[in-house]
Amino acid sequence: MSKRKPIAVVINWFGPYSYRGAIHAARDDGYTDGLYLAIGRQKFDKKDRVQYVGVSNNLYKRIKPIHPTLKLIDQKLILWLGEVASTGIPGKQIAGKSPALEMAEWAHVYFIDPILNDKKRMNPPSSPVTVINRWWHSDYETPWKRKPHADWPDMIDYWGKEFGARLVHLRRTRGSIKTCFPEDF
């Protein structure tokens, strides 16, 4: 088993935002560090898909129109801004980024496999992590009744390379659990 202790991270996602709306929300609503997730289409896509997941210490500066990867999503781009709702992890923060944010991003990238993420797609997270996603309207008070995209799990429960993971998708009528076994890594 991994020598690092398992962590649990609850992420509150707010949106959807247009590119401009996300920039204004990040600036005006006091976002500092957080995650951002882009859904949309590139030229070759026939339907919307999760294209990119990122993390930043300053969301406002990071999601500017000059973002090299987000510029590749040229159709129906919507952004979700995520912040950690659970308590932090004690200890020194590497490169100024919260370990909870880093692990949450890594879990999303590895298990959702967004096409535009080139890092963190090849190897599973370095330590066990459970990520619970919750989605809220941009008024910050009203929860969404449905999640924004079918490929975006309600929960990622990664136990480590030796034990595998579960991706939980909850739905009104029936949910699904996809189990990833160690040999899948």
C-alpha positions in Angstrom: 0.0 0.0 0.0 1.1 3.6 -0.6 3.1 5.1 2.2 1.1 8.3 2.1 -2.0 8.5 4.0 -5.3 8.5 2.2 -7.2 11.8 1.9 -10.8 12.7 1.2 -11.7 15.9 -0.7 -15.1 17.4 -1.2 -15.2 19.7 -4.2 -18.0 22.3 -4.7 -18.3 23.0 -8.4 -20.0 26.2 -9.5 -21.3 27.0 -12.9 -21.7 26.6 -15.8 -19.9 29.7 -16.9 -19.0 31.1 -20.3 -15.4 31.9 -20.7 -16.1 35.6 -19.9 -18.5 34.6 -17.0 -15.8 32.4 -15.4 -13.3 35.2 -15.6 -15.7 37.6 -14.0 -16.7 35.1 -11.3 -13.1 34.3 -10.5 -12.3 38.0 -10.1 -15.4 39.4 -8.5 -16.4 36.5 -6.2 -13.0 36.1 -4.5 -11.8 32.8 -6.0 -8.2 32.2 -5.1 -7.0 28.6 -5.5 -9.2 26.1 -7.0 -9.9 23.7 -9.9 -11.5 24.5 -13.2 -13.0 22.0 -15.6 -13.8 22.7 -19.3 -16.6 20.9 -21.2 -17.1 21.5 -24.9 -16.0 20.4 -28.4 -13.0 20.6 -30.6 -13.2 20.5 -34.4 -13.3 16.7 -34.6 -15.8 16.1 -31.7 -19.4 15.3 -32.5 -20.7 15.8 -28.9 -19.7 17.7 -25.8 -17.1 16.1 -23.6 -14.9 16.8 -20.7 -11.9 18.4 -22.4 -9.6 19.7 -19.6 -9.2 19.8 -15.8 -6.8 22.3 -14.3 -5.7 23.6 -10.9 -4.4 27.1 -10.0 -3.4 29.2 -7.0 -5.1 32.1 -8.8 -8.1 31.1 -10.9 -8.6 34.6 -12.3 -5.1 34.9 -13.7 -5.1 31.3 -14.9 -8.3 31.2 -17.0 -7.6 34.3 -19.0 -8.3 34.1 -22.8 -4.6 33.5 -23.4 -4.8 30.0 -21.7 -3.0 27.8 -24.3 -5.2 24.7 -23.8 -8.6 26.3 -23.3 -8.1 28.1 -26.7 -8.3 24.6 -28.4 -11.9 24.1 -27.3 -13.5 26.1 -30.0 -17.2 25.0 -29.7 -19.7 25.2 -26.9 -17.1 25.9 -24.2 -18.4 26.0 -20.7 -16.4 26.2 -17.5 -16.9 25.0 -14.0 -15.0 26.5 -11.1 -14.3 24.2 -8.1 -13.2 24.9 -4.6 -12.4 22.5 -1.7 -15.2 22.3 0.8 -13.4 19.9 3.1 -10.6 20.6 5.6 -7.1 20.9 4.3 -4.2 18.5 4.8 -1.6 19.5 7.3 2.0 19.9 6.3 4.1 21.9 3.9 2.4 22.8 0.6 4.4 21.9 -2.4 4.9 24.8 -4.9 2.3 26.7 -3.0 -0.6 24.5 -4.1 -2.9 22.7 -1.7 -2.2 18.9 -1.6 -6.0 18.4 -1.6 -6.4 20.4 -4.8 -3.4 18.6 -6.4 -4.8 15.2 -5.6 -8.4 16.1 -6.6 -7.0 17.4 -10.0 -4.9 14.3 -10.5 -7.8 11.9 -9.7 -10.1 13.8 -12.2 -7.5 13.8 -14.9 -6.5 10.1 -14.5 -10.0 8.7 -14.2 -12.0 11.0 -16.5 -9.1 11.1 -19.0 -9.8 14.5 -20.6 -8.2 14.6 -24.0 -6.4 17.9 -23.5 -4.6 17.0 -20.3 -1.2 15.6 -21.2 0.2 15.3 -17.6 -1.3 13.1 -14.9 -3.2 10.9 -17.5 -0.5 8.2 -17.6 -0.2 7.3 -14.0 -2.7 7.0 -11.1 -2.5 9.4 -8.2 0.5 9.0 -5.9 -1.6 8.2 -2.8 -5.1 7.0 -2.1 -7.7 9.7 -2.5 -11.5 9.9 -2.4 -13.1 12.9 -4.2 -16.7 13.8 -3.8 -18.1 16.2 -6.4 -21.1 18.5 -5.7 -22.5 20.9 -8.3 -24.0 24.3 -7.6 -25.6 27.0 -9.7 -23.6 30.2 -10.1 -25.7 31.8 -7.4 -23.7 29.6 -4.9 -26.8 28.5 -3.1 -28.9 26.3 -5.4 -27.7 22.7 -6.0 -28.0 21.2 -9.5 -30.4 18.3 -9.7 -28.3 16.6 -12.3 -24.6 16.6 -12.9 -23.2 18.6 -15.8 -21.8 15.7 -17.9 -22.3 11.9 -17.9 -18.6 11.2 -17.8 -18.0 13.3 -14.6 -18.4 11.0 -11.6 -20.1 11.9 -8.4 -17.3 10.2 -6.5 -13.9 8.9 -7.3 -12.7 6.4 -4.7 -9.1 5.5 -5.4 -7.6 3.1 -2.9 -4.1 2.8 -4.4 -2.4 1.0 -7.2 -2.7 -2.3 -5.4 -6.4 -2.1 -4.7 -8.0 -0.2 -7.6 -10.7 2.4 -7.7 -14.4 3.0 -7.9 -16.1 5.7 -10.0 -19.6 6.3 -8.7 -22.2 7.8 -10.9 -25.5 8.6 -9.1 -28.7 9.1 -11.1 -32.3 9.6 -10.3 -33.5 6.2 -11.5 -30.4 4.1 -11.1 -26.7 4.7 -10.5 -23.6 2.9 -11.6 -20.3 2.0 -10.2 -17.3 1.4 -12.4 -14.6 -0.6 -10.7 -11.0 -0.2 -11.9 -8.8 -3.1 -11.0 -5.0 -2.9 -10.3 -4.2 -4.6 -13.6 -6.1 -1.7 -15.3 -3.3 0.7 -14.2 
